[in-house]
């Protein structure tokens, strides 16, 4: 506890500061700071918690470690944005089983060629086609929503990174499903390339999806 005399001086200083009104930074002002009202042979000493210091900010005392966080700006989206976002998210979850079906059936065809089981040959084409439809729909909904939210600073970097990665994965799937798929019928080397490009595209698109899933 403060000594009685020091406590009395503190009360006196508070009264003088209140009576003097707001303090100003103008050196010509008649307002006084607390140290100017103390007797010449007396100083005011108040113990502060470790790591806490006082400084003058706009002529008021405040903790030097105070940090004000910027507030996020509010941004209004249309009802269509929410509808497209719901479609985009639900179709993204369908991506994983399509990837699994494409991979396992394609691996059978790669390893056994014409001797691959019928289920692998029957599943691989429709799974790849389903993935192509999904990516087309999500490209449409995602691009539309990205354009509508172009002025929204909240999460903008995450949305842009997601879009770039998704576009790169889409390009990889197009290349694997057109040029390489045709050549894979006649060459094992092309079948290997087809698989590797498809796997890389799956990895990129999954990472892109996780960025948005974890970020939200």
N, C-alpha and C positions, 0 to 999 in steps of 0.2 A: 504494500500500500504506500501511497505518497505521503510524505510528512505533512503535518497539518499546515505549516506555513506555505509549503509548495502548493497544496490543494487550494489554499485561499488565494494565492497568486493566480492559479489557473482559472478560478471562478472570476477573479477581477479581470483577467485578460479576455475571457469569453464575453463578459458584460461590456467591456470597452469595444470589442470588435463588433458586437451587436449594435451598440449605440452609434458607432462610426459609420455603419452601413456597409455596402459592398466595397471590397477593395479594388483598386485600379492599378494598372501597370504604369500609368503615367507618373514619372518621378516628381512632377510638380503638384500632384494631388495632395490634399491635406489629410487623406485617409492614412491611418497608421497600421503597421503590422504588429503582431503581438510582441515582438522583441523590443519595439520602441516604447512600450508602456511599462516595462519592467524597471525597477530602480537600478541605478548604475552598478551597484555592488551585488546584484542578484541575477541569477540566470534560471531559466525554467528547463528542467531536465525530466523527460518522460521516457520511460523504457518502452521500446517497441519490440514485438516478436522478431525472432531471428529471420533475416531475409526480407524484412519489410522496411521500406524507406519512404519518407515523405518528400514530395516535391511540389512546387508551385505550378499549377496549370491554370491559365487564365485567372491568376490571382486567387485561386482556391487551393486548399491542401487536399491532395489525393494520393493514393498508393501509386508508387512508380511502376509497379508491375501490372497495373490494370490494362487489359487488352480488350478492346471492343470488337466483336466479330461482326463482319458485314452481314446484313440481313439478305436472305434470298428474295429475289423479285418475284412477285406473283405474275403468272401468265395464264391467260384463259385459252383453252382449246375448245374446238367444236365437238358436237356429239359424234360426228363422223370420225374424228380422231380416235375416240374411245372405242368405237366399233371396229375400226381397222386394227387398233392395237390388240383387241381381244382375239381377232382372227389370227393375227401375226403370232401371238403367244401360243395359241392352241395348236397351230400348225407346226410351230417350232418343236413342240413335244413329240409330234408324230415323226420328226426327223430321225430320232434315235432308232426306233424299230426298223425303219426303212434302211438305215445305214447297216444295221446288223444283218438284215436279210440279204442285202446286196453283197456284203463282204463274204458271208459264209457260203452263199451259193456261187459267187464268183470264184472263191478259192477252190471249190470242187471242180469247176470247169477248168481252172488253170492247171490243177494237178492231173486231172484225168482226161481232159479234152473231150473227145467223142464218147469216152466211157463214163462220163460224169453221170450221176443219177438223174433220173427224170425230174425229181423235185427241184434240183438245183437249176436245171435249164428252164423249168416252168416258172420259177420264182424270180430268177435274176432279172429278166427283162421287165416284168411288171414293177418290181421294186425300184429299178433304175428310172422307169417312167414316172412312178409315183414321186420319187425324189425330185425329178425335173419339174413336175407340176407344182410341188410344194415350194421349190425355190423360186419359180416364176411368180406364184401368188405372194410370197413373202417379199420378193423384190418390189412388187407393185405396192403392197401396203406399207412396207418400210420406207420406200422412197417418198411416197405421198406424205406420210407422217413426218419424215425428216424435213421436208420442205415446209410443212405447216409450222413446225417448231423451230425453224431456222433462227428466229429472233429470241428464243428462250435460252438464256445463259446457263440455266440449271441443268447440269449433266450433259452439256453440249459436247464436250470432248469424248465422253464415253459413247455417245450416240454416233459420232463421226467415226471413231475407231471401229465400232461394231459394223457400220455400213461399209467401210473400206474392206475389212476382212471378209465380210459376207459376199461382197462383189468379187473379190479375188477367188473365193471358194467356188462361186457360181461359174466363173470363167474356167476353172479347173475341171468342173464337172462337164461343162459343155465340150471341152477338148477331149476328155476321156470318153464321153458318150457318143461322139461323132467320128472324128478322125481316127482315134486309137481303137474304138470299138470295131470299126470296119476292118482295120489292118489286123486286129487280134484274131480274126477268123483264120488267117493263113500263117501267122508267125507267133511262136512262143515268146520271142523277145518283145513283140508288141503287146502280147497279153500281160507280160510282166510290167511293161510301162503303163499299160492301161490300169492295172491294179495299183501301182505306186502313185500315179497321179490322183486316182480316186481316193486312196487312203489319205494322201496329203490334203486333199480338198475336204474330206470328212473331218480331219483334225483341225483345220483352220476354221471351218464353220462351227464346230463344237466349241472351240475357244471363243469365237465371236458370240455365240449364244450364252456362254457362261459369263462373259463380261456384263451382259445386260441382266442375267438372272441374279448374279451376286450383287450387282450394283443397285438393284431395286429391292 
